[in-house]
Amino acid sequence: MPLFRISTAALGVVLLAACSDTAPRTAEAPASPAPDAVRPGEPPFAGASWTLDASGEAAALRLEEGGDLVAGLACLGGPARLRAESDRFQPIMSEDRFTVGAGEEAYALAADLQAARERGVEASGAIPRDMLDRLEDGGAIAFNYGAQNLGPFPAVPEAELRAFVERCRALAG
């Protein structure tokens, strides 16, 4: 029995020695920030700007930054529908819910995972009339897709926002 205790104790010491980290540690350089990361003191989307394209049977608001579509909202006609899109989301084949936040409300759209896009995700659904009211009242816009979140985005300039909401209401009927 004493031999067994000595063997167990010796085995424990050997295991502890084998598991210990005797290699010297070096300081690792911090990882560089992701391309979309916000630098300290810089507001999110600082280089982004909204544009409005209202023609024919559509009205579209686009927030672009560095040639990248951060967020797009479009009201389309024939039949009337709302489309939301972003190049910054990664498609998830098992996720079909794309949420647009306006003010304190969330509006679910169906993601089109078969859309012909080089990158990003787009979704569409009926034009929610109360979402237009919230946008008109200056509600912040944000997007969610799966575990990916974008926003709140910078405020849309008043004239562009008013024209977008009016055109959407006309298309919604």
Buried (B, 14 or more C-beta within 10 A) or exposed (E): EEEEEEEEEEEEEEEEEEEEEEEEEEEEEEEEEEEEEEEEEEEBBEEBEBEBEBEEEBBBBBBBBEEBBBBBBBBBBEEBBBBBBBBBBEBBEEBBEBBBBBBEEEBBBEBBBEBEBEEBBBBBBEBBEEBBBBBBEEBBBBBBBBEBEBBBBBEBBEEBBBBBBBBBBEBBE
